[in-house]
Amino acid sequence: MKRIGISIFLLAAMQSCVVVKEYEKVNINDPDMNLAAHKCERFETNFQVYREGASGANGGKTGGGCGCN
Amino acid sequence: MKKILLIILSLSIFGAYAQDNTNTSTYKKRVLENAEIDFVSSYYEQDGNNASVTGGIGTEKLTDVTPTITVTMPLSADEILTIDAGISAYTSASSSNLDPFDSSGASGGGEYEDDDDFSGSSNGNAAGTVTGSPWVASSGESYMDVWGNATVSYSKYSDDRNRIWSVNGGISSEYDYFSIGFGGGYTQLFNQKNTELGIKAQVFLDNWSPRYPTELDSYVDAGGDLNNGFFQGIDILNAQGQIIDKNGTDLWGPVEGFSLIQDKARNSYSVSLSFSQILSKNAQISLFVDIVQQQGWLANPMQRVYFGDRPNYFVGNASSIPNYTTQSNTDVFQLADDIERLPDTRLKTPIGARFNYYINENLSVRTYYRYYFDDWGMNSHTASIELPIKLGDKFTLYPNYRYYTQTAIDYFAPFEQNLSTQQFYTSDFDLSSFNANQYGIGIRYTDIFTKLKVFKFGLKSIDLRFAQYERSNGLNASIISGGFKFIFD
């Protein structure tokens, strides 16, 4: 937990020294660079929520809305 | 945790205002130019030998087909409305064994198709003809079912596109479950849109329409009288295969104090925090923390539990009792001691991170990691990697791999290894200790000019994905999914 906290702290601090301008975001704006699961992945995430005890922190279900874990 | 979140919030706000005074764009681009429609469907199948409905042994065969449609439309230059609807039609050998006593045709098609119908009349079966097995799918009530879902979401962007508000609401329903969900979120972009902070809250107000294992439901319905209800005219065998005297003292019955569930609510409240940061022209990262509190009936009333410290009783063929836990048993079924019992609260905390790196115009790396813990004693790690490979202008290949591992919850024990003296117990192998490997491949066709038209919709992309999932306790699954995205011209 401590390590995670430190990592988050460092990453948050990095924003003050890294600025990528809009016109420099060609690569970042590539659809495959999107920081989210693909739409088609929703089904994989869904069955994993049923078949595994852990869920959440991935944009998918966290346990409500179904009789899943 | 609270401190970490405060640090993130403080630094982000400070950092953003310290250097971001450049939101000078006067041109206001629409957030979404045209309406989009996504048709996405999947076919899933699994098999394993640890069905929870039959107490941790038995077939887990299941197939599921899920078609969905998502319509995303601009309401104005700043607003987007999304409507998502889908159904999931499944056949499940496991859940059909809620009522396993028809594999011989004994009760198939009879009144016990309805697990709640124990009206005290004869079950219509001659003594000794009723059999069942955890290894054979019955044709019971829940053999085929449909889960339906509809969600509506609304998002509004500020003029400078640095603030986004969203709300959503939806319902889902299946034969033993109904859910209403709603939520809202706020996202703030800073630092010339290099940094993003988001908070989201979600509530699910769910309700069971509980279905119970046939023998337990019947026992309660008949007031414990084994000469009435489902058991009327049916022989019950002890562990030696001898028919018991239903008027004697050596009797099957559920665990002392057995009761059906009283609180049918199952509510979930979650808060999700997200932070993303562009690290360079080619790299970006995001972090997610969810805090999920669940309350109510968190166990599944369909799932049987067998205790190691209570005598065993069966219905069916006495000669198959010695082979009960093997797949060669096709005609004897052990009567349950209880249903799964779990605490009525659960606090879940998943912490996730994504890191994507653009290597060159043909190759990127997408990675994901999640650490999860809850107050039922489970810890879990998830890691995945995907390598999008562009094959020319139109095609992208997506080889991917996912590793998952979890510890068991404190209340898990396999078949016949829980004790009746425990307060909570389950034999659901989804909550056991295991690890899993998932191998997948996907391909996407993209036509940015949407040349192919269907009425006034242009085809933007086609996706196809396949994944094979292998769990260390023997459950295997495969899923194939595909989608078409259309843009309204």
Boltz contact constraints between the chains, C-beta under 6 A:
constraints:
  - contact:
      token1: [A, 5]
      token2: [B, 4]
      max_distance: 6.0
  - contact:
      token1: [A, 8]
      token2: [B, 4]
      max_distance: 6.0
  - contact:
      token1: [A, 8]
      token2: [B, 8]
      max_distance: 6.0
  - contact:
      token1: [A, 9]
      token2: [B, 7]
      max_distance: 6.0
  - contact:
      token1: [A, 11]
      token2: [B, 277]
      max_distance: 6.0
  - contact:
      token1: [A, 12]
      token2: [B, 8]
      max_distance: 6.0
  - contact:
      token1: [A, 12]
      token2: [B, 11]
      max_distance: 6.0
  - contact:
      token1: [A, 12]
      token2: [B, 12]
      max_distance: 6.0
  - contact:
      token1: [A, 13]
      token2: [B, 11]
      max_distance: 6.0
  - contact:
      token1: [A, 15]
      token2: [B, 15]
      max_distance: 6.0
  - contact:
      token1: [A, 15]
      token2: [B, 191]
      max_distance: 6.0
  - contact:
      token1: [A, 15]
      token2: [B, 195]
      max_distance: 6.0
  - contact:
      token1: [A, 15]
      token2: [B, 277]
      max_distance: 6.0
  - contact:
      token1: [A, 16]
      token2: [B, 15]
      max_distance: 6.0
  - contact:
      token1: [A, 19]
      token2: [B, 192]
      max_distance: 6.0
  - contact:
      token1: [A, 19]
      token2: [B, 194]
      max_distance: 6.0
  - contact:
      token1: [A, 20]
      token2: [B, 194]
      max_distance: 6.0
  - contact:
      token1: [A, 20]
      token2: [B, 278]
      max_distance: 6.0
  - contact:
      token1: [A, 20]
      token2: [B, 281]
      max_distance: 6.0
  - contact:
      token1: [A, 24]
      token2: [B, 281]
      max_distance: 6.0
  - contact:
      token1: [A, 27]
      token2: [B, 281]
      max_distance: 6.0
  - contact:
      token1: [A, 27]
      token2: [B, 282]
      max_distance: 6.0
  - contact:
      token1: [A, 27]
      token2: [B, 358]
      max_distance: 6.0
  - contact:
      token1: [A, 28]
      token2: [B, 278]
      max_distance: 6.0
  - contact:
      token1: [A, 28]
      token2: [B, 284]
      max_distance: 6.0
  - contact:
      token1: [A, 32]
      token2: [B, 364]
      max_distance: 6.0
  - contact:
      token1: [A, 32]
      token2: [B, 388]
      max_distance: 6.0
  - contact:
      token1: [A, 33]
      token2: [B, 356]
      max_distance: 6.0
  - contact:
      token1: [A, 33]
      token2: [B, 358]
      max_distance: 6.0
  - contact:
      token1: [A, 35]
      token2: [B, 276]
      max_distance: 6.0
  - contact:
      token1: [A, 35]
      token2: [B, 286]
      max_distance: 6.0
  - contact:
      token1: [A, 35]
      token2: [B, 354]
      max_distance: 6.0
  - contact:
      token1: [A, 39]
      token2: [B, 40]
      max_distance: 6.0
  - contact:
      token1: [A, 39]
      token2: [B, 483]
      max_distance: 6.0
  - contact:
      token1: [A, 40]
      token2: [B, 40]
      max_distance: 6.0
  - contact:
      token1: [A, 40]
      token2: [B, 463]
      max_distance: 6.0
  - contact:
      token1: [A, 40]
      token2: [B, 465]
      max_distance: 6.0
  - contact:
      token1: [A, 40]
      token2: [B, 481]
      max_distance: 6.0
  - contact:
      token1: [A, 40]
      token2: [B, 483]
      max_distance: 6.0
  - contact:
      token1: [A, 43]
      token2: [B, 42]
      max_distance: 6.0
  - contact:
      token1: [A, 43]
      token2: [B, 481]
      max_distance: 6.0
  - contact:
      token1: [A, 44]
      token2: [B, 467]
      max_distance: 6.0
  - contact:
      token1: [A, 44]
      token2: [B, 479]
      max_distance: 6.0
  - contact:
      token1: [A, 47]
      token2: [B, 44]
      max_distance: 6.0
  - contact:
      token1: [A, 51]
      token2: [B, 430]
      max_distance: 6.0
  - contact:
      token1: [A, 53]
      token2: [B, 378]
      max_distance: 6.0
  - contact:
      token1: [A, 53]
      token2: [B, 406]
      max_distance: 6.0
  - contact:
      token1: [A, 53]
      token2: [B, 431]
      max_distance: 6.0
  - contact:
      token1: [A, 54]
      token2: [B, 372]
      max_distance: 6.0
  - contact:
      token1: [A, 54]
      token2: [B, 380]
      max_distance: 6.0
  - contact:
      token1: [A, 54]
      token2: [B, 406]
      max_distance: 6.0
  - contact:
      token1: [A, 56]
      token2: [B, 290]
      max_distance: 6.0
  - contact:
      token1: [A, 56]
      token2: [B, 350]
      max_distance: 6.0
  - contact:
      token1: [A, 57]
      token2: [B, 288]
      max_distance: 6.0
  - contact:
      token1: [A, 57]
      token2: [B, 290]
      max_distance: 6.0
  - contact:
      token1: [A, 57]
      token2: [B, 350]
      max_distance: 6.0
  - contact:
      token1: [A, 57]
      token2: [B, 351]
      max_distance: 6.0
  - contact:
      token1: [A, 57]
      token2: [B, 352]
      max_distance: 6.0
  - contact:
      token1: [A, 57]
      token2: [B, 370]
      max_distance: 6.0
  - contact:
      token1: [A, 58]
      token2: [B, 352]
      max_distance: 6.0
  - contact:
      token1: [A, 62]
      token2: [B, 270]
      max_distance: 6.0
  - contact:
      token1: [A, 62]
      token2: [B, 290]
      max_distance: 6.0
  - contact:
      token1: [A, 62]
      token2: [B, 292]
      max_distance: 6.0
  - contact:
      token1: [A, 63]
      token2: [B, 268]
      max_distance: 6.0
  - contact:
      token1: [A, 63]
      token2: [B, 292]
      max_distance: 6.0
  - contact:
      token1: [A, 63]
      token2: [B, 294]
      max_distance: 6.0
  - contact:
      token1: [A, 64]
      token2: [B, 204]
      max_distance: 6.0
  - contact:
      token1: [A, 64]
      token2: [B, 268]
      max_distance: 6.0
  - contact:
      token1: [A, 65]
      token2: [B, 172]
      max_distance: 6.0
  - contact:
      token1: [A, 65]
      token2: [B, 179]
      max_distance: 6.0
  - contact:
      token1: [A, 65]
      token2: [B, 181]
      max_distance: 6.0
  - contact:
      token1: [A, 65]
      token2: [B, 204]
      max_distance: 6.0
  - contact:
      token1: [A, 67]
      token2: [B, 177]
      max_distance: 6.0
  - contact:
      token1: [A, 67]
      token2: [B, 300]
      max_distance: 6.0
  - contact:
      token1: [A, 69]
      token2: [B, 430]
      max_distance: 6.0
